[in-house]
Amino acid sequence: MLNALTIDVEEYFQAHAFENAIDRGAWDRLPARVVENTRRILRLLAEHGTRATFFVLGWVAERHPALVAEIAAGGHELGSHGYAHQLLYRQTPAEFAADLERSLAAIRRAAGTDGAVVGYRAPGFSLTDDSLWALDVLSAHGIRYDSSLQPVADGRGARLRGGKRTGIAGAGRFATRLGTLWEFPVSTVRLGGRNWPVAGGGWFRLLPLWLTRRAIARINGEGHPAIVYLHPWELDPEEPPVAAASALSRFRHRLNLDKTESRLRSLLRESAFAPLREVYAPQLAAS
Ligand SMILES: [Zn+2]
């Protein structure tokens, strides 16, 4: 079974864990680490002859166009992670359209491609019942699939820390049509009547590798590809400490940063991964 590997290309200081500790106005003054960290992933993928989907933040693409070109040259898929890393439901449709346009322009300019970006992932998996309007905006801009749903909500969007929400009431765990788009939710496993987002990010770093492995096998056993997600900063144990963040945010953000690379290497050795666009090529071709 071919699984999907997805990388959200952003700086460590853009993570939501730090949004109250690091002002957006300070982003340009902080040391850039995304280029080296993304290259770490590109090298790892090249070693294993694997390609992935890179959802690039427009802010990053504008500042590091050569990195975007390197990703494209490696045969990977380029998708959009928006421009300014704003949660969907904190934007108006017009603000979101402007953010999306700016990100697509930056990515296409950097990659030297025209119109090849067909996938989108929202910051913070912020596709909820309150932000479904975003799908129409995506569709109007040539996006054909979205991977912003973390299907962990049984009610009106699961509440996360800091008043954040994620998930859509009653949403399924697997690929489905949402409006005129395909939705490819990040992987969860069903356990004890709940969906657990086991295959990426903080969960990937928290859980032992054997559990992630078992989760992927279980999802494959249900007849579906796993959709794994990571960020370049998750492979960077030398990330500068963010003193102003709460102890809990720092703990969650920095947990096992020194283990991600070797875990990813093991997964790449054991399982087959590809970009979302290729894993779901039949679905995308049929729509
Ligand atoms: Zn992000």
Residues whose N, C-alpha, C, O or C-beta is under 5 A from the ligand:
A	BS01	ZN	D8 E10 P123 G124
